[in-house]
């Protein structure tokens, strides 16, 4: 559960920094996402989720003490 809370915290930090430093680009990205068809967003989401699982697996496999 600790790892999960740390992950959520990191997401919030990264998003907060991006919105604070690049608010215009963040708005553009949201507009672009709103105009993208749902099936494309679904595919991008699934690919991102799989990539995230692979990164977590690799980090735990190769870099964990």
C-alpha positions in Angstrom: 0.0 0.0 0.0 2.9 2.3 0.7 4.2 1.9 -2.9 0.7 2.7 -4.2 0.5 5.9 -2.2 4.0 7.0 -3.3 3.0 6.4 -6.9 -0.2 8.5 -6.5 1.9 11.2 -4.9 4.4 11.2 -7.8 1.6 11.5 -10.3 0.3 14.5 -8.5 3.7 16.1 -8.2 4.5 15.6 -11.9 1.1 16.9 -13.0 1.3 19.8 -10.7 4.7 20.8 -11.9 3.6 20.6 -15.6 0.5 22.7 -15.0 2.5 25.2 -13.0 5.3 25.6 -15.5 3.4 25.1 -18.8 -0.2 26.0 -18.3 -0.7 26.8 -22.0 0.7 23.5 -23.2 -1.4 21.7 -20.6 -4.5 23.4 -22.0 -3.5 22.5 -25.6 -3.0 18.8 -24.5 -6.4 18.7 -22.9 -8.0 20.2 -26.0 -6.2 17.7 -28.2 -7.3 14.8 -26.0 -10.9 16.0 -26.1 -10.9 16.0 -29.9 -9.3 12.6 -30.2 -11.7 9.7 -30.9 -12.5 7.5 -27.9 -11.1 4.3 -29.5 -7.7 6.0 -30.0 -7.6 7.2 -26.4 -8.5 3.7 -25.3 -5.6 2.2 -27.2 -3.1 4.9 -26.0 -4.3 4.2 -22.4 -3.9 0.5 -22.7 -0.4 0.9 -24.2 0.6 3.3 -21.5 -0.7 0.9 -18.8 1.3 -2.0 -20.2 4.4 0.2 -20.5 4.0 1.2 -16.9 3.7 -2.4 -15.8 6.8 -3.3 -17.7 8.7 -0.4 -16.2 7.6 -1.4 -12.7 8.5 -5.0 -13.3 12.0 -4.1 -14.7 12.7 -1.7 -11.8 11.8 -4.4 -9.2 13.6 -7.1 -11.1 16.9 -5.4 -12.0 17.2 -2.5 -9.5 15.6 -3.7 -6.3 18.0 -4.4 -3.5 
